[in-house]
Amino acid sequence: MAIRLFFYGQDEPTNPKLLEAHIVKSRAIHQAGGQVVTAITKEWNSRLDREEPLDWVNFALAPDLIPRDRLRPRLETYYWQVWVEAPVLHRLYSGFFLWKSGYDGIFPYVYQAFSADPPVSPYQTDVRPPNNFKVFCVTYPAQDQPVPTLQWEAIREGIDDVRYLQVLEALIQQVRSQGRDDLASRFQDEMNRILEPFGFAGREFVGGTPPAPEQFMQARTDLIRLILRLQRVLNAER
């Protein structure tokens, strides 16, 4: 499989000056035959679409959902501040909400970044001016290997949630391919019911009420039970 190469434009061009800077960069990249991606809000991307459309749009996290089967001429992902200490939100946005959203994937910020001047140790627990932010790390550097965090492990759990959903969807499609639409629809309805509590919870800086950790565990259990039921149905037909 060929690897598609994208060049990152102006980060978050959300004012006229930054947007113009992005357009200049993007046109040069396109003229050279490259493809462009950047992080942007939907409002500013709509302006960009009129002048210099992106080949891959990484939207600021937004609550709107799009049809999962919608044909799109470009990649569409979303991002959020993944270094923030909010494991439940990270599992939600990398898992069940991603599945419900219909987007192609996630492109969160950031794995590790050290931009403070003077440098601040990532192991320093207090915040310092001028930004009043901790160092942007979802894992922490160490001599032997990165040190994982709860938010990092939550992302892994979210990705595993999607894998269970992929297995379940494939089984439902298998039932449907046998001409058993009514049965497939019943299982699809059960899957949708399991996912019902996992909608948009609000951006981490704004608030919102994410699902409780126990709800994720129950949903995972219910998905596994549904998968096993579907497998028994399919095996009985052989």
TADAQUI-V294114 format. One record per residue. RES is the residue in three letters. SS is DSSP state (A for helix, B for strand, O for the rest). PHI is phi in whole degrees, 0 to 359 (none if undefined). OMEGA is omega in degrees with one decimal (* if undefined). Layout:
res = [RES;RES]
ss = [SS;SS]
phi = [PHI;PHI]
omega = [OMEGA;OMEGA]
This chain:
res = [MET;ALA;ILE;ARG;LEU;PHE;PHE;TYR;GLY;GLN;ASP;GLU;PRO;THR;ASN;PRO;LYS;LEU;LEU;GLU;ALA;HIS;ILE;VAL;LYS;SER;ARG;ALA;ILE;HIS;GLN;ALA;GLY;GLY;GLN;VAL;VAL;THR;ALA;ILE;THR;LYS;GLU;TRP;ASN;SER;ARG;LEU;ASP;ARG;GLU;GLU;PRO;LEU;ASP;TRP;VAL;ASN;PHE;ALA;LEU;ALA;PRO;ASP;LEU;ILE;PRO;ARG;ASP;ARG;LEU;ARG;PRO;ARG;LEU;GLU;THR;TYR;TYR;TRP;GLN;VAL;TRP;VAL;GLU;ALA;PRO;VAL;LEU;HIS;ARG;LEU;TYR;SER;GLY;PHE;PHE;LEU;TRP;LYS;SER;GLY;TYR;ASP;GLY;ILE;PHE;PRO;TYR;VAL;TYR;GLN;ALA;PHE;SER;ALA;ASP;PRO;PRO;VAL;SER;PRO;TYR;GLN;THR;ASP;VAL;ARG;PRO;PRO;ASN;ASN;PHE;LYS;VAL;PHE;CYS;VAL;THR;TYR;PRO;ALA;GLN;ASP;GLN;PRO;VAL;PRO;THR;LEU;GLN;TRP;GLU;ALA;ILE;ARG;GLU;GLY;ILE;ASP;ASP;VAL;ARG;TYR;LEU;GLN;VAL;LEU;GLU;ALA;LEU;ILE;GLN;GLN;VAL;ARG;SER;GLN;GLY;ARG;ASP;ASP;LEU;ALA;SER;ARG;PHE;GLN;ASP;GLU;MET;ASN;ARG;ILE;LEU;GLU;PRO;PHE;GLY;PHE;ALA;GLY;ARG;GLU;PHE;VAL;GLY;GLY;THR;PRO;PRO;ALA;PRO;GLU;GLN;PHE;MET;GLN;ALA;ARG;THR;ASP;LEU;ILE;ARG;LEU;ILE;LEU;ARG;LEU;GLN;ARG;VAL;LEU;ASN;ALA;GLU;ARG]
ss = [O;O;O;O;O;O;B;B;O;O;O;O;O;O;O;A;A;A;A;A;A;A;A;A;A;A;A;A;A;A;A;O;O;O;O;B;B;B;B;B;O;A;A;A;A;A;A;A;A;O;O;O;O;O;O;B;B;B;B;B;O;O;O;O;O;O;O;O;O;O;O;O;O;O;B;B;B;B;B;O;B;O;O;O;O;O;A;A;A;A;A;A;A;A;O;A;A;A;A;A;A;O;O;O;B;B;O;O;B;O;O;B;B;O;O;O;O;O;O;O;O;O;O;O;O;O;O;O;O;O;O;O;O;O;O;B;B;O;O;B;O;O;O;O;O;O;B;O;O;A;A;A;A;A;A;A;A;A;A;A;A;A;A;A;A;A;A;A;A;A;A;A;A;A;A;A;A;O;O;O;A;A;A;A;A;A;A;A;A;A;A;A;A;A;A;O;O;O;O;O;O;O;O;O;O;O;O;O;O;O;O;O;A;A;A;A;A;A;A;A;A;A;A;A;A;A;A;A;A;A;A;A;A;A;A;A;O;O]
phi = [none;289;269;275;258;237;253;276;277;290;292;46;283;244;208;304;295;292;296;295;298;295;301;299;297;297;296;295;294;295;296;272;93;268;240;236;226;200;272;199;277;295;300;284;292;296;290;294;301;282;239;208;299;283;270;215;255;252;283;299;310;220;278;287;253;234;302;295;261;291;280;234;283;212;288;225;235;221;224;206;277;284;284;295;281;216;304;297;296;294;294;299;285;261;229;299;292;302;299;290;292;87;283;285;169;240;217;283;243;206;291;211;210;229;243;291;224;289;303;245;296;295;271;280;270;270;250;229;297;270;269;57;243;290;301;281;223;263;229;247;289;209;294;270;195;298;265;288;234;298;292;296;294;295;297;301;298;297;297;296;303;296;298;298;295;296;298;296;297;297;293;298;295;295;297;296;294;274;83;257;297;297;294;299;294;295;293;297;296;295;298;296;296;298;276;306;288;253;265;291;251;95;294;300;273;260;121;109;239;289;300;285;307;297;292;296;298;294;296;300;299;295;295;298;298;293;299;296;298;295;297;295;298;291;293;292;276;272]
omega = [-180.0;178.1;178.0;-179.0;176.8;174.6;-177.6;-179.6;175.9;-178.3;175.2;178.4;-172.7;167.2;-173.8;-178.3;-179.7;178.9;179.0;177.3;178.3;-178.5;178.8;179.2;-175.1;179.9;178.0;179.2;-179.7;179.9;178.4;177.5;-178.7;176.7;-168.8;173.3;168.5;174.8;-172.9;174.1;-179.4;-179.8;-177.4;175.3;177.8;175.2;-179.3;-179.3;-178.4;-175.2;-173.2;-173.7;175.6;173.7;176.9;-179.2;174.5;-172.9;165.9;-173.6;-177.7;-172.3;-175.5;178.4;176.9;-178.0;-177.5;-177.7;-179.7;177.2;-178.0;-178.3;-177.5;175.7;176.4;178.7;173.3;-178.2;173.0;-175.9;-169.4;178.5;-179.3;-175.8;-178.3;-172.8;-178.0;177.8;-177.9;176.5;-179.9;-172.9;177.0;-175.6;-172.3;179.4;176.3;179.9;-178.2;-172.8;-176.9;179.3;-174.7;-178.6;-179.7;-179.1;-170.9;178.5;7.3;-179.5;173.8;175.8;-177.8;-173.9;-177.6;177.8;2.9;-177.6;178.2;178.5;177.2;178.5;177.3;-170.1;180.0;178.0;-175.5;172.2;7.1;-172.5;-176.9;174.9;168.1;175.5;-174.6;-178.4;169.7;162.3;-176.3;-178.0;174.9;-174.0;-174.2;-177.0;179.0;177.7;-178.7;178.2;176.9;-179.9;176.7;179.0;178.2;176.4;177.5;178.6;178.3;177.8;176.3;175.9;179.2;179.6;175.9;179.0;177.6;177.3;-178.2;179.8;179.4;178.2;177.5;178.4;178.0;176.2;-179.6;-179.4;177.2;-179.6;-177.9;-174.6;-178.5;179.5;178.9;-179.7;178.3;177.8;177.1;178.3;178.0;177.1;179.5;178.3;178.6;-176.4;-173.1;-177.4;-168.0;175.7;-179.1;-175.2;-177.9;178.6;-171.5;179.8;-176.6;-179.2;-176.0;-177.4;179.3;175.4;177.3;178.3;-179.2;179.0;176.6;179.5;179.8;179.2;178.1;179.1;-179.2;178.4;179.5;178.1;179.2;176.9;-179.1;177.0;-179.7;178.4;177.6;178.0;-177.5;179.9;180.0;-178.2;-175.4;*]
